[in-house]
Amino acid sequence: MTISSITQTSHDRHGRYPQALCVEDLRRNLDTVRARIAEACRRAGRDPGDVRLLPVSKTIDEARIRLAHAAGCRLLGENKVQEAHRKWEAMADLTDLRWSVIGHLQTNKARQVARFAAEFQALDSLRVARALDRHLQAEGRALDVFVQVNTSGEASKYGLAPDDAPAFIAALPDFSSLRVRGLMTLALFSSEADRVRECFARLRELRDRLRQCAPDGIGLDELSMGMSGDFEIAIEEGATVVRVGQAIFGARALPDSYYWPAGGDA
Ligand SMILES: *Cc1c(COP(=O)(O)O)cnc(C)c1O
């Protein structure tokens, strides 16, 4: 049997992940996710050291984020800028805790992101790139960024159309405080594993093509793809970063459509 015929999505576990309420729960869940990562790497003949786990803490309150820090988390993903900024301020005493913004950004929030974020994974417009670069220069900071690509073709998803990616990447060297690391995507939200896998494969193939003509200084090594319901498939297709929330912290009360509204405000 091929890998593709055995690895299924686990979206059906959504709503069933129990809430992690103490540091032991979080440690256990982190261990379980790491074991799933290692198993997917083994199937794909990859080194688990080449896959970074980014825990996603959106909607999780400060008390539980402090438990996650105690359980060893040092970089957390948030998809809404204001929520992330509020948490950054509230937990400034945890000096080694860093924040990755993984959701759509409007230009009027670029200044906030330039101030506190360690990483931004949802770059998909030159307007945002320009605004970020300007504010980063003013702050004397640099920012790791990922270019978000819409691999599912769904109108509700942010990200560049794959065909627009080459020209976009070619323009990025103008923004010297953006350190381009790679590409990011959200797959189709579906229990049909083959259709999910196609989205991840599309991002990898695009990255491989872009790499051949990437300008100097533009790194395209990273592929951020896969979440609680589909990260094993993403790893089989080459993910170097998986963004995992519910499998670590527990099921969220609100449906996923709440976090990725069409034209919504991040
Ligand atoms: C919430 C979120 C995730 C994680 O989703 P889970 O189902 O909690 O694992 C990954 N990527 C993005 C962009 C998100 O907003």
Ligand as a Chemical Component Dictionary entry (heavy atoms), coordinates in Angstrom:
data_LIG
# 
_chem_comp.id                   LIG 
_chem_comp.type                 NON-POLYMER 
_chem_comp.pdbx_formal_charge   0 
_chem_comp.three_letter_code    LIG 
# 
loop_
_chem_comp_atom.comp_id 
_chem_comp_atom.atom_id 
_chem_comp_atom.alt_atom_id 
_chem_comp_atom.type_symbol 
_chem_comp_atom.charge 
_chem_comp_atom.model_Cartn_x 
_chem_comp_atom.model_Cartn_y 
_chem_comp_atom.model_Cartn_z 
_chem_comp_atom.pdbx_ordinal 
LIG C1 C1 C 0 -6.059 27.768 14.225 1  
LIG C2 C2 C 0 -5.064 27.628 13.158 2  
LIG C3 C3 C 0 -4.283 26.464 13.059 3  
LIG C4 C4 C 0 -4.403 25.297 14.016 4  
LIG O1 O1 O 0 -5.635 24.642 13.877 5  
LIG P1 P1 P 0 -5.995 23.421 14.880 6  
LIG O2 O2 O 0 -7.189 22.808 14.306 7  
LIG O3 O3 O 0 -6.262 24.101 16.202 8  
LIG O4 O4 O 0 -4.813 22.559 14.958 9  
LIG C5 C5 C 0 -3.353 26.389 12.029 10 
LIG N1 N1 N 0 -3.192 27.394 11.157 11 
LIG C6 C6 C 0 -3.908 28.533 11.225 12 
LIG C7 C7 C 0 -3.672 29.616 10.226 13 
LIG C8 C8 C 0 -4.866 28.692 12.224 14 
LIG O5 O5 O 0 -5.583 29.827 12.301 15 
# 
loop_
_chem_comp_bond.comp_id 
_chem_comp_bond.atom_id_1 
_chem_comp_bond.atom_id_2 
_chem_comp_bond.value_order 
_chem_comp_bond.pdbx_ordinal 
LIG C1 C2 SING 1  
LIG C2 C3 SING 2  
LIG C2 C8 DOUB 3  
LIG C3 C4 SING 4  
LIG C3 C5 DOUB 5  
LIG C4 O1 SING 6  
LIG O1 P1 SING 7  
LIG P1 O2 DOUB 8  
LIG P1 O3 SING 9  
LIG P1 O4 SING 10 
LIG C5 N1 SING 11 
LIG N1 C6 DOUB 12 
LIG C6 C7 SING 13 
LIG C6 C8 SING 14 
LIG C8 O5 SING 15 
# 
